[in-house]
Amino acid sequence: MSESESRDGPEDTGSTHRAPWTADYDTARVRSAYGPIRTWLRENPERFAAHQEWLDAARLGTTYDATLTRAIRWALLATVGGLLVGLLLVAGIHVGVVGFPLGGLLGAVVLAAIPVVLAGLGGGGTLAGAYYRPRLVAYRRGQAIDAALPHAIIFLYALTHGGESLFSAIDELSAAEDVYGPVAAEFGVAVDEMTHLDSDLYAALERVRDRTASDDLAEFLDELGSVLETGGDVDSFLASAAESQLEEAESKQEELLADLGLFAEIYVSTVFAGPVFLLVVFLVASFANPSFLRALRWLVYLGVPLIVAVSIVGFDWFVTANLRAGERLGKGIELARARPTAPDGVDDGRLEDYRQVRRQRRLRERLATPVQSCRERPARVLAVTVPFTLLVLVGLALAGVATPTRAAMLAEPVRTTLAFVVLPILVSGVPFAAFQWVARRHDRTIQRRLPGALDVLADADESGVPLGKAFDLVSRRAEGPLAVELQRVHNDLTWRDDVAGALRAFADRLDVGDVTRVVRLLNEALRTTDDLAPVLRVVGNDLDGRNDLRRERRRETSQYVVLVSIGVLVFLGIVVVFEVVLLPALVSASAQAASGSTERVVSFGGASSATYRRLLFHAALAQAVGNGLLLGKLTDDRLASGVKYIVPLVACVAAVFVGLAVI
């Protein structure tokens, strides 16, 4: 018995919706093999049927009793850990290591409750997280399937239109998981059912329908099953389903935009304005009560970053997960550069030598064209800017211009922050943001012009123009980088008669998800039919509609970009008023009090003006960086896209505080 089996018992992979017990079962032997917890779980499958459905939908390949047994064990360990932490905390309070403001009966009750509360939070949180994790995984998987389903339907239509059977088309789709993601894996389950379990097509699709995490896929399979059962025209059904999926995408786009608007309004009105309001309140209150200065530090260094992080995670999970899956589907896939492999059972060292030579050649190509390499992958520029930034920081420290110490940060907050926070952000961020903008513009240009190119190809196919000449015709009518790449395809077809290879190389060079999917589909269609025009029309219409959805989303989100940016500038305005008007007045009032004035004035509570300037500077930077990242998620669903907002916001913050320091 393996270690995992000795710990959790034998792993079951079948359905557990029916009771696992029979009259001949030896309960004592089962209890000794599984343990009391897992035995009780297996004896009550009806209580955990929903949990098993989540596991099946998430394709985690396990059973509820195994996962819940592990969850309970981890929860018990977390409970003990929370209890120990609570006891250590109470002991630290008693010996005076940790401060505790409460006393008397209330203090005793709170001290007694600390270990219990921490133990409950540790155990309960661990158990809840483990219990609901399959549901969250299934939810995310369902979103990814929904995003890829329209492209998968068009792929099936292209093959069935060319004369392939539906089973062969589904088999081809299941083999294209690198391009079509989890929806291909779902159809792969149906293929396995038919191949290994001798199920018919209808029964296999019905089983996938019952266990998939996607409601859209379940509905599609239900309708497809009805067509198969009644002997309908599958080709016509798939063409109609492709059009209806675009309408469904438009409906989901409206829901997404509504969710984006609601999230942006909530964020601006509460998550953004709330911390700004608290900053102002704590700032003013700290003049009279120094304890508010500590609260101000907690808010600046923990509260604002935590609020932004929670907002980004929530936005990522519940608003744009399906959008991200659809936009990145097929991107980063190299269709032409398959990894070379040796035959089974052959251990040839020359293969590894060949791979090493290929890696070295590609590295030399990237080093020979660094700008082009960074345009293809903007993150590569960080390999240059980050070391350069570190060298600059070391030089500043050695020259004595700025020192990365706590004492320097307290004495000269503006200079130290500029040197070791603002400068790295700008030096590393500006080139990355520039290359990121160029790459995104390149992708959008390709996405915008690809449907028109497909329409021209369809017209040429209907007119009987050979494919090589059709690509020459398209390249003459197209513009920009797409025209250049299409001309390269025409040249490839002129010199070597390998249509599939030329198209795969074309997709690899552009590295745009839409192009990768179109090339994969077009190669399969070329293999099965000479009538490409209907397939190209359907694909072109789908891409055209999705481009409209992208433009609508950018137009809707642009107003929130302006709103959040103005919010950061308003906060800077508050800082300027405080530094220029309020702080000098308070300094003057304190000077009068020190010279013997009998008027009651507000004191600084032991804090210097440099302390307030440091806190305000860091609060403004936290707002700029956090809101810039969120704007990247809001507009492009990419944190990396937020760098182009972070750079100007941080530059504005730095300029304001440099000006205030000079004044």
Summary of the structure (lengths in Angstrom):
residues: 663
radius of gyration: 31.4
end to end distance: 76.1
largest distance: 100.7
contacts: 2073
relative contact order: 0.08
helix: 82%
strand: 0%
